Amino acid sequence: MSTMNELMQKHFKIWSETDHERRRMAIDEIYSENCHVYDPSYANVFVGRDALMTLIDEVQGKFPGFVFTIIPGSLDEHHGHVRISWYYGSTDKPQSFTGQEFMIVENGSIHSVTVFFDAPAE
């Protein structure tokens, strides 16, 4: 079983992965079948692995070439609940966006992700 740090590394790598086949295989590995993603940019909750693929495709379409980077030292977890902070941006401006995610991990799989954005970087 992966450590929580390894699971978070895989989570953010998935969001930056542009190869659909590799991304789908990774999603199937670390997300529960009926995972939930709560993103403040959308009115509806994304439920399931297919919906997660759709959401990632949409985000990557809006921000081509952007990648997520975990802010060092930001991982905090207990009782299967995780809090982690991140940067999202291009190689020119890797901190274009910052935010936090709160997750519930059950039996080594991500069951829910709740996204919060900080104010845009100036």
N, C-alpha and C positions, 0 to 999 in steps of 0.2 A: 504494500500500500504506500502511496506517495505521502510525503509530508505535506502539510498545509502550504508551505512555501512553494513546493514543486507544483501543487495543484493550481496555485495562483499564477505561477509562471506559465503553465499550460493554458489557463483561461485567457490571459492577455495575448498570448501568441496566437490563439484561435481568432481573436478579434482583428489581428493584423494579417492573418493568413489570406492570401488572395487565390490560392489554388483550391477550387471547390471540393475536389475529391479528398485532398489532405485535410481540409477544414472539417468536412463531414465526418471523416473517420475520427478526428480528434474530439469533435462534439459528442459523438456516440460513446467515446471512452470516458469523458469526465462529467457530462451533464445527465441528470435523470431524464427519463423518457418524457415526463410531463413537467419539465423545468418551467419556471416562470421568470420573466424579465419585466421589471417595472422601470420604464424610462420616462422621465418627465417631458420629453419631446413628443410623446405619443399619448393619445387619450386611452388607448386600449392596452391591456396587458398582453405580452407575447407569451403564448403557452405552447410548449413542446419544442422538440429539436428542429422541426421544419420551420417553425415560426422564427426560431433563433437564427437559422441560416438566412431567412428573408431579411431580418433586421440587420444582420451584419452586412449583407449585400447592399442594403440601402445606405447604411452609414459609410461604407467604403465608396459607394457611388458619389456621395456628397463630398467626401474628403479623400480623393485619390492620393495614394502615397503616404498617408498619415499612418502612424503606428502608436501603439500604447507603450508606455514605460512606467513601471512601478516606481513610485517614489521610495527611495531606500529608507528602511526603518519604519515604514508606515503600516506594515502588516500587524494586525492585532486580532487575536481569536480566542474564543473559549466556548465550550459546550456546543461546538458545531456552528457557531456564529462567527462571521468574519467581517472585519472592517479593513479596507485597504484604500490607499490614495494613489492617483496616477496622473501622468501627463499624457496628452494626445496631441500629436502634431507631425509636421514634416521634418525632414533632416535639417532644413534651414531654420525652422522655428519649432523645435520639439515640444515646447511648452505652450502651444497655441491655446489649448484648453487644459484645465485641471479639474479634478473631481474626486469623488469617493464612491465606493461601492460597498454595500452591505450584503452579505450572502449567508445563506443557510446551506450547510453541507451535511448530507445524511449518507452514512455508509460509504464515505469516500467520493460521493458524487455531488455536484452542485445542484441543489434543488431550486433555489431562488436567488435572483440578483436584483437589487434595488440600486439604481443609479442616481447620484446627485452631482450636479455641475456647480463649480465655483464660478464667480464672475469672470467673464472673458479677460484674458491677459491683455494688457495695454501694449 
